[in-house]
């Protein structure tokens, strides 16, 4: 199974001060040394983290394949057709959302998505669609010309969190707080089964299958057990852990620099 590392939140930290540090491009080289298989970026319409220049620099300099997530916004599509990353992953986008809250409605946007898929195929760019684990959306993904689907694991991740921690929950999970534990367990089981069935259907149709959203160091095991899934795209949990696992070295280097 391949790992795509999403480095959007390196840019989120940079944008907190509107300066040039930390540089997302540096994370690309670290990811390569650490054994990652792919770099994933999300070019949002509001450019809240990654900018056009980031996409260009990573495309020009990365030794790893580049997967760019984006909406079907015409301006972004035109820009990415020029950049020609190794893959684009079409996602839904709502500017008010904290993070992507669901899968792309392929059925409701089939004509537009088919046009986009054809345009990128002519450029030699692979097309993936970020969708919920619903069989009708998978069939529509095949019909519009996608080569891959990425299954949205957000609902699964939220249920796993509710069942395994007493920490405050994400905004997406709040509405399920009042459910009895047995009901949560049933929902959790159903979410895994939905992912399994969706992955089987997608592979049977000839689509490659990836998964992502909310995956972390604690909830991967059931996803890894789905043989049809060949790729995971993970970002926030990796960047969050790096704050602590990489912090000691950063402090030692600063202490040495100051004392010297």
N, C-alpha and C positions, 0 to 999 in steps of 0.2 A: 504494500500500500504506500502511495506517495503522500508527502506532506507539503502543502503549500502554506507558506508563512505570510500572513497578512501584516504588513508593517504600517498600516494607516495611523495607529496611535503613536508612532514615533513622530509623525507630522502633527498630531493633535497636541503633543507636548510642545513642539516648536511653536505652534500657533498661539499657545497661551501667552507668549511674550512677543509674537510677531517678529521674531528674529530668524537667524539661520542655523540655530543649534537647538536640538540635535538634527543632524542631516539624515534623512531617510536613506540616502544612497549608501551611507556607511553601514547601515543595517543589512543591506543586500550582501555585502562581502562577509559580514559576520555569519549570516544565514548560510552562505555557501560553505564556509569553513565548518559550520556545525552540522552539515549534512542535510540541509533542506533540499527539496526537489524543485521548488517553484516559489516565485515571489508573487503575492497577490496584493493588488491595490484597488481601492474604490475611488473613482473620480466622481464626486458628488456635484450636483448642479450648483450648490451654494459654495463649493470649494472649502468646506469647513476644515478639512485637513490636507489632503493631497491637492496640489496645483498642477496645471498643465505642464509646467516646467519640470516637476517631479517625474511625471510619466515619461517625458522625453529623455531625461537624464538616466532613469533606470533602464529604459528600453535600449539606450545607446551603450550602457556600461555593464549591465548585468550579465553574469556568466550563467545565470539560471533562466529558465523560461519565465515569461511575464504574463500573468493573467490579470486583466483589468476588468473590474466590476463597474457597471454603469447602467443608467436608465436608458429609455428609448428616446431621450431628448435629442432632437435633430442636430443641435450644435455639437453636443458631445460625441455623437455618432460620427459626424463629419471629421472632427478632430482625431478620433481614434482610427478612422480609416486611413488617415495620413501617417499616424504613428505605427500602425500595423503591429500590435503586440502579438505574442504567440497565440493568445486566446482572449476573447471577451466573454464575460458572463453577464447577461442581461438580468437586472434585478428591478423590483419595484422601488419607488422612491417617494417619500413624503418629507418635505423639508422640516416639518414639525417633529418628526420622529427622532428619538435618541439614537436608535440603530434600526436596521431593517427589520420590520415587524411581521413579515409574511412573504409568501412566495409570489412570483410573477403570475398575473392572469394571462396565460398564453391564449386561452380560448377567446377571451374578450379583445385581445390585441393581435389576433393571428395574422391579419394582412400586413400590418406594420412590422411585426417581428419577422415574417417571411421575407420581406424586402431587405431588412437589415441583415438577416442571415445570408442571403444571396450576395449582398454587397461585400461582406467580409470573406465569404468563401472565395470570391474572385480575387481577393488580396492574399489568399492563402492563410487566413486567420481562422482558427477553430472557434466554433460558436457553442457556448454552453448557456443553459437557462436555469436560473435559480427558482425552484418551484416547491410548493408544498407536496407532501407525499400523497398525491391524489391521482388515481389511474387515468382520469379523463385529461388532466393536465399533462401527464406523461405522453399519452397518445397524441395530443395536440402538439407537443414539443417535437415529436418525430415528424408530424405532418408539415410543420413550418420549416423544417430543414436543419434543426439543431443536431449536433454530433454528440453532445453530452448534456446531462442534466445534473444539477447540484441540488440534492434534497435538503430542504430547510429543516434543521434539527432544533430550532428554537423551542418549540412546545415540549419536545422530549427533554431538553436541557432544563427548562423551568420545572418540570415535574420531578426530575431527578433531584434538583436543588431543594424542593419542598419536602421531599421524602428523606433527605439525608443531612439536613442542617437546620440549626435554630437561628441562623443569621438572618438579617433583614433580606427580604426577597426583592427581585427585580420588579420594575413597574408592570411588566407583562404578566407576572404571576399573581399579582394582588387579587384579582377577581376570583381565584380558586382557593383563597385562604380559608373560607368557611366550609369547604368540603370535608367530610369524614376521611380519615386516613385510608380506609378500605377503598373509598371511591377514588382517591388519588392513586392508589396502587393499580386499580383497574384502568384508569386513564393512562398511567405510565406504561402498563403492559400493552394497551391498545396503540400507543404511540410507537412503540418498538415494532409491533406487528405491521403497522402501516408503513413504516420505513422498509421493513423486509419485503413486503409485497410490492411496494413501489420500485424497489431496486431490482427485484426479479422481473417485473414487467418491463422496465426500461432496458435491461440487458436483453430480454427476449426480443425486443423491438430493434435491437442493434445499437442502442445508445450506451455510451460510457456513463458510469455513475460516480459522482462525487457526493460529499456531504459536508455541511458546515453550518455554523451559527450556534453560539453558546457552548461549544465543545471545550472541555478543559481537561486537566490532569486527572480528575476524579470520575468523569462520566463516560470515558471512551470505550470501556470494555464491551458493552452491548453493540456499539457501532462497529468496532473492529471485528466482531463476530459475524457481520453480514458480508458474505464472500463477494457479492456483486459490486460492493463499493471499493473502488480502486484508488480513491484520492480523498484526503481531508484538507479543508482550508480552515486554518485556525490562526487567530490574531490576538484578541484582547487578553486571553488567559496567559499567553506566552509573554506578552509585553508586561502584564501585571506582575508575573513572577520575576521577570528580569529586574524589576525595581529593587527587589531584595537580594536575589542571587548575584547580581552584578554590582550592588551598591558598595560592598566592602572594598573591592578593588578600586572603585572610583574614589573612595575616601582616602585610601592609602596613597594613591597617586597624587591627590591634592595635598595631603599632609607632607609628602616628600617634596613636592614642588614649593610649598610655602616655606618649609624649613630650610631648603637649599637656598 
